């Protein structure tokens, strides 16, 4: 199914912590597959140090997802997102 990038962002945000798989182009030009979820809090893996992001990812077209394989947060660029998979449904972005 083909969807827009805005619809893909909405699907990810509305996933409610379900696992999602995304394929996107990284800043260095390489293609990256990521399996992760949103709604994971850092305190589950390490104590917080009252440190947050110093910028708003939405201003740069980015979205934070917790990579379950690397057990770390990763930023994905919604503008370079090419594929999204959730609940067995595969979406291709335009």
C-alpha positions as CSV (number, residue, x, y, z in Angstrom):
1,X,0.0,0.0,0.0
2,X,1.3,3.5,-0.9
3,X,1.1,6.3,1.7
4,X,2.5,9.8,2.1
5,X,5.3,10.5,4.5
6,X,3.0,12.5,6.8
7,X,0.7,9.4,7.0
8,X,3.7,7.3,7.8
9,X,4.7,9.6,10.6
10,X,1.1,9.5,12.0
11,X,1.0,5.7,11.8
12,X,4.3,5.5,13.8
13,X,3.1,8.0,16.3
14,X,-0.2,6.2,16.7
15,X,1.4,2.8,17.0
16,X,1.0,2.9,20.8
17,X,4.4,1.3,21.5
18,X,3.9,-1.6,19.0
19,X,7.0,-2.8,17.1
20,X,7.6,-1.2,13.7
21,X,10.1,-1.8,11.0
22,X,11.3,1.1,8.9
23,X,13.7,1.4,5.9
24,X,15.2,4.8,5.3
25,X,18.3,6.5,4.0
26,X,20.8,7.7,6.6
27,X,22.6,11.0,6.5
28,X,25.7,9.4,5.0
29,X,23.6,8.0,2.1
30,X,23.4,4.4,3.2
31,X,20.1,2.5,3.5
32,X,19.2,1.4,7.1
33,X,16.6,-1.1,8.3
34,X,15.5,-0.5,11.9
35,X,13.2,-2.5,14.1
36,X,12.0,-0.5,17.0
37,X,9.2,1.2,18.9
38,X,8.2,4.5,20.4
39,X,7.2,5.0,24.0
40,X,10.4,3.5,25.5
41,X,11.8,5.5,28.4
42,X,15.5,5.7,29.0
43,X,15.1,5.0,32.7
44,X,14.3,1.4,31.8
45,X,17.9,1.0,30.7
46,X,19.9,3.6,32.5
47,X,19.3,6.4,35.1
48,X,18.3,9.8,33.7
49,X,20.7,12.7,34.2
50,X,18.2,15.5,33.6
51,X,19.5,15.8,30.1
52,X,17.3,16.1,27.0
53,X,17.6,17.0,23.4
54,X,18.8,20.5,22.7
55,X,16.7,20.8,19.6
56,X,13.2,19.8,18.4
57,X,13.5,16.8,16.1
58,X,10.2,17.9,14.3
59,X,12.0,21.0,13.1
60,X,14.4,18.8,11.1
61,X,11.9,16.2,9.9
62,X,13.3,13.6,12.4
63,X,11.6,11.2,14.7
64,X,13.0,9.3,17.6
65,X,12.6,5.5,17.8
66,X,14.1,3.1,20.2
67,X,16.2,0.5,18.3
68,X,15.4,-2.8,20.0
69,X,18.5,-4.6,18.5
70,X,21.0,-1.9,19.6
71,X,19.1,-1.0,22.8
72,X,19.5,2.7,22.0
73,X,17.5,5.6,20.6
74,X,17.9,6.4,16.9
75,X,16.6,9.3,14.8
76,X,14.9,8.5,11.5
77,X,14.5,11.1,8.8
78,X,10.8,11.0,7.7
79,X,11.7,12.6,4.4
80,X,14.0,9.7,3.4
81,X,11.6,7.0,4.7
82,X,10.9,4.5,2.0
83,X,9.1,1.6,3.8
84,X,7.1,1.0,7.0
85,X,5.9,-2.3,8.4
86,X,3.5,-2.6,11.3
87,X,1.0,-5.3,12.3
88,X,2.0,-7.3,9.3
89,X,1.1,-4.5,6.9
90,X,3.8,-3.1,4.6
91,X,3.5,0.5,3.5
92,X,5.6,2.1,0.8
93,X,6.0,5.9,1.0
94,X,5.8,8.3,-1.8
